[in-house]
Every structure is written in structure tokens, then in C-alpha cells.
Amino acid sequence: MAARRTDMDRLLELVRLHRMQTGSREVARLLKMSPNTERDYRTALATAGLLAGPPDELPSLEVLRDAVLQHRPPPALPPHQTSRLRDWSDRITALAKVGLKPRAIYERLRLEEPTFRGTYPQVKRFWRALVRGAGPRAEDVAIPVETAPGQIAQVDFGHVGKLRDPATGRLRDAWCFVLVLGFSRRLVVRVVFDQRTETWLRLHVEAFAELGGVPETLVPDNLKAAVIHAAFAVSGPPSELNRSYRELARHYGFKIDPTPPYDAPKKGKVEAAVKYAKDSFFRGRDGQDVTEVRAALARWTADVANQRVHGTTRQVPAEVFARDEQSALRPLPARAFEPVVWRAATVHQDAHVAFDHRLYSVPWRLLGRQVWVRATASTVAIYADETRVATHDRRGAGPRSTCDEHLPAHRAPLRHRGRAYWEARAARLGDDVAAYIREVFDADGELSQLRAVQAIVLHLETVPPERARAACRRASFFATYSVTAVKAILQKGLDLAPLPTPVAPTAGPPRPRFARSIKDLLDLPLEATDEPH
């Protein structure tokens, strides 16, 4: 199995493609795996019985992970390697000029140069840099490919200047989204103010609805909303599709074939369509209101772009689409797509992750870890190691959603800062405790007693309720309002002793509670020694 372990979401796509009866070579090509890697994972999943079944009822990520781990445990990490090619640049350049490829160069240096200590990956990177600097080759030419009706659609964004946003009254950067069908050249064009994942998914849903069907394969550019990482060499890291885009593909049943990086000719149809839209429609519209632009864009797309004679096919896109391609599209699913956004996040020191300007709690033992957030319109689910560890309502009051069980048990209540919460918590221990806690809150008119109340209540919850109530009665009687005093009462067992009998006040002006008369002091016996005691 490959040294760089494939993520479970990518393997879920492998299961789906095989359940769609896609050939092994086609699966390896679409997922950018080597045939050997695809075969290893296919064997593991087939052994677990996961390749059989309908493509719309896929196994959970947890089941998929367990099947792969049972087949092959995680490999050890390779040791760090340091480049040693600085002194060999002239020799490698000379060998590359006579036509040697990286493997041949590496073997030649290893056999003929005793002091050479470089590695094959280092040589390969150096060779690639030389090739990039040498200019185009015949192999770099993009060969035009004719596609069957309903087979291919290409999608891309293009910057179209600044338009006025009526929601803010400001000029904002705007982009046009273009989907072009490879056979008929039928266009779907929209204008938006961002390229976020949510926008990307919504535009696809609108495009499929306008077309009345779904192409078999979509070819996106390498924008973050579609492809997180793009690399297409067999020995390089595989492409990583945005998880949200994968869920859209599973719902509508299309395949994703990302464009290789720095290779615009591989999606020449949509590149030309974006340029055509910018030159024919968007040029000269800077500063216009986006509402007016969208209305004009819809008319232009229907009456001009799709009704013109296309320069390559020499046919009218709308006519070819209606006659030959619309019926070849996959039917729209009966169930509406629920937009799903996947996003990587890091667990902060407060055991929360940030998503869409709100904080959501996760188990505190994940501090500092990277997790995945899966958000729908109503819920936010958080996954760690492909296992769901938290679920929250997406919309709610306040800037954060916190579950007490996600925080350390003995510290979770400290997040509550309101007096009512702690009075209610004290009341669960009894009326005497509630009355005492109210006294503590009111003990100082200027200094907040919240921390003292938190410490007292949390300590009283660890002792029997009868003792907690008795300790509060004694602390109230002696007007002491600290957790230290309450702990001392309980440790010495004073809560088990009866309270002193209060002395009825004598007539006359009030005096302090513990003051004694001068007569009582004079009646005390005199000490015969000055020794300290």
C-alpha cells in the first residue's frame, strides 16, 4: 500500500465509483492513484465486503477506516532527508541535456561518483526545475478532445471587475461563474461576489437546474472550493478534492476530473467561454449595480451567448443542446441537495473550533489537534480521525455553542458567570445553602463575590447535603463568607455541633455582637506571670 496513506473521504469515493461499475483503471485515473495503490485499497475493501451495494448507500467513515487499518496498519514515517545537490548542479544539468531522465541521472551519479550522497527525489526535483526552464515541448501541447453528448462539462471562475453591492452600497470585486458543456458548448453564467465553497456548490445546483440534468463528468479548475491539493505525477502526492464538492458529486452522481495545475489548455473550452463572457458582456460594466447586471446577464446568456454560431463547432449551442445533448444528461435526483460544507479547523485552547464566525465546543482532550467541521444549514458536526466527536445546532443565541461534557468535569461550571445560575445550583442543595449563597453575594457591595460563590458551591456539592446545609447555617450565624471558613467547619466537624444560643440584646444602644461589659472584664482573675501562653 502507498507510503502516503489516503484519507478516508477519498476512499469513500473509491467505493462509490466501484459500486457504479467503474473500471479499476478509470477509478485509479479519476482518483489520481497509481494502479498498485488502487488495487491494494480495492483488495482491502473487497475483503471487508464494502464494494458491493448501491452507490447511494455508502458505508460510514468509521467502518471504512476500520477495514483499511485491519488490512494494513499505518506505516512508519520516513526519516528526514537533507538536500546534497548543491555541488552536483552542473553534472545533473549536463546529463539532462543529453536526454537522461531523473531515474537514469540518479543511477549514473550513484554508480560513477563515489562521493555522491543525493537521493532520487532530490534529483527528480532538480530535473523538473530544469525542464520548466527549458520551455515548451511537443508533449506539452494540449490535444483537442471531442466529447460525446452529456459526457463532459468544464467549470471555472473569472474576475470581471467591481460591481455595486446593494446590500452594502459599496463596490466589490465580482467574479463570473461559467459552466460550458463540452459537446454543445451550451453556457450557464452567473455573477457572484466570492468564491467560497458554499457559493461554489450553490452555483452548481443552479446550473444543473437550468440544464435540466447533470453531465457525467465535471472538469473544475484547481480553486480551493473544488480541489485542496493538485498533483498528477504517479509518484507525487495525490489530488485532494474538497469534501463538500465530493458530497455534491455523490448526490448528483457525476464524476470529478480536476485540471492538472498550470495546464489551462486542459480546460480550454471554459477558458475560452470565460474570456468570451468578459469581453462580450462584462466589459464596460464596472460600477454598475449587481442586480441590474444579473438581469442583463440572464438575457445575454439566453439570447446571445447560446444563440450565436460557435466559432469552433459552427453550430448554435442552444440548438445542439436541445437536439442532441439534453436527453443525454443524467436525470436530476428526486431529493433536493442539502448544502454541506467541510472545513479543516484547529481546536483552540478553550476547547472550541471556529466556523462561520461562531465557536463550537469539542472534547477538551483534542486541544491543538486538527479536526474536520461538516456543516449543513442547521447542524455543525465535528470529526476527529474520521469519527464524529461533537454535534451542534448551527444557528443559536450567542457567539458560541458549548456542551459542558466537552470541558473538564471539575472546571466546566466555571464558564457560567451569572448570579442566577449559581443561586439555582445552590438551591438544589437546600434552602439553607441558597440563603447562605445570597448572603455571600451581598457581603460586599463593591467587590464581586462570584469566585467565592463558585468555590463554595463546588465544594459543598462534594459533601452530603445534610452537612452542606448545616455548614451553611453555622457560617451564616458567624457571618463568615469564604470557602476557607466553610471547609474548616466541615473538616473540624463543627457542622455537627449545635449552634450557640443567641443572647437577647439588652436595652440601650446596640453593641457589637461579641463585645463584653467592663464588669465581666474586671471579674476575670489576674495572671501571676508574664510568661506567654
Residue, then its C-alpha position, 0 to 999 in steps of 0.5 A: m500500500a502507498a507510503r502516503r496513506t489516503d484519507m478516508d473521504r477519498l476512499l469513500e469515493l473509491v467505493r462509490l465509483h466501484r459500486m457504479q461499475t467503474g473500471s479499476r483503471e478509470v477509478a485509479r485515473l479519476l482518483k489520481m492513484s497509481p494502479n498498485t495503490e488502487r488495487d491494494y485499497r480495492t483488495a482491502l475493501a473487497t475483503a471487508g465486503l464494502l464494494a458491493g451495494p448501491p452507490d447511494e448507500l455508502p458505508s460510514l467513515e468509521v467502518l471504512r477506516d476500520a477495514v483499511l487499518q485491519h488490512r494494513p496498519p499505518p506505516a512508519l514515517p520516513p526519516h528526514q532527508t537533507s538536500r546534497l545537490r548543491d555541488w552536483s548542479d552542473r553534472i545533473t544539468a549536463l546529463a539532462k541535456v543529453g536526454l537522461k531522465p531523473r531515474a537514469i541521472y540518479e543511477r549514473l551519479r550513484l554508480e560513477e561518483p563515489t562521493f555522491r550522497g543525493t537521493y532520487p527525489q532530490v534529483k527528480r526535483f532538480w530535473r523538473a526545475l530544469v525542464r520548466g526552464a527549458g520551455p515548451r515541448a511537443e508533449d506539452v501541447a494540449i490535444p483537442v478532445e471531442t466529447a460525446p453528448g452529456q459526457i463532459a462539462q468544464v467549470d471555472f471562475g473569472h474576475v470581471g471587475k467591481l460591481r455595486d453591492p446593494a446590500t452594502g452600497r459599496l463596490r466589490d470585486a465580482w467574479c463570473f461563474v461559467l459552466v460550458l458543456g463540452f459537446s454543445r458548448r451550451l453556457v450557464v453564467r452567473v455573477v457572484f461576489d466570492q468564491r467560497t465553497e458554499t457559493w461554489l456548490r450553490l452555483h452548481v445546483e443552479a446550473f444543473a437546474e437550468l440544464g435540466g440534468v447533470p453531465e457525467t463528468l465535471v472538469p473544475d479548475n484547481l480553486k480551493a472550493a473544488v480541489i485542496h491539493a493538485a498533483f498528477a505525477v504517479s509518484g507525487p502526492p495525490s489530488e485532494l478534492n474538497r469534501s463538500y464538492r465530493e458530497l455534491a458529486r455523490h448526490y448528483g452522481f457525476k464524476i470529478d476530473p480536476t485540471p492538472p495545475y498550470d495546464a489551462p489548455k486542459k480546460g480550454k473550452v471554459e477558458a475560452a467561454v470565460k474570456y468570451a463572457k468578459d469581453s462580450f458582456f462584462r466589459g464596460r460594466d464596472g460600477q454598475d449595480v449587481t442586480e441590474v447586471r444579473a438581469a442583463l446577464a440572464r438575457w445575454t446568456a439566453d439570447v446571445a451567448n447560446q444563440r450565436v454560431h460557435g466559432t469552433t463547432r459552427q453550430v448554435p449551442a442552444e440548438v445542439f443542446a436541445r437536439d442532441e445533448q439534453s436527453a443525454l444528461r443524467p436525470l436530476p435526483a428526486r431529493a433536493f441537495e442539502p448544502v454541506v460544507w467541510r472545513a479543516a479547523t484547529v481546536h483552540q485552547d478553550a476547547h472550541v473550533a471556529f466556523d462561520h464566525r461562531l465557536y463550537s465546543v469539542p472534547w477538551r482532550l483534542l486541544g491543538r489537534q486538527v479536526w474536520v467541521r461538516a456543516t449543513a444549514s442547521t447542524v455543525a458536526i465535528y470529526a476527529d480521525e474520521t469519527r464524529v466527536a461533537t454535534h451542534d445546532r448551527r444557528g443559536a443565541g450567542p457567539r458560541s455553542t458549548c456542551d459542558e461534557h466537552l470541558p473538564a468535569h471539575r472546571a466546566p461550571l466555571r464558564h457560567r458567570g451569572r448570579a442566577y445560575w449559581e443561586a439555582r445550583a445552590a438551591r438544589l442543595g437546600d434552602d439553607v445553602a441558597a440563603y447562605i449563597r445570597e448572603v455571600f453575594d451581598a457581603d460586599g457591595e463593591l467587590s464581586q463575590l462570584r469566585a467565592v460563590q463558585a468555590i463554595v458551591l463546588h465544594l459543598e456539592t462534594v459533601p452530603p447535603e445534610r452537612a452542606r446545609a448545616a455548614c451553611r447555617r453555622a457560617s451564616f450565624f458567624a457571618t463568615y463568607s469564604v470557602t476557607a471558613v466553610k471547609a474548616i467547619l466541615q473538616k473540624g466537624l463543627d457542622l455537627a455541633p449545635l449552634p450557640t444560643p443567641v443572647a437577647p440584646t439588652a436595652g440601650p444602644p446596640r453593641p457589637r455582637f461579641a463585645r463584653s461589659i467592663k464588669d465581666l472584664l474586671d471579674l476575670p482573675l489576674e495572671a501571676t506571670d508574664e510568661p506567654h501562653 
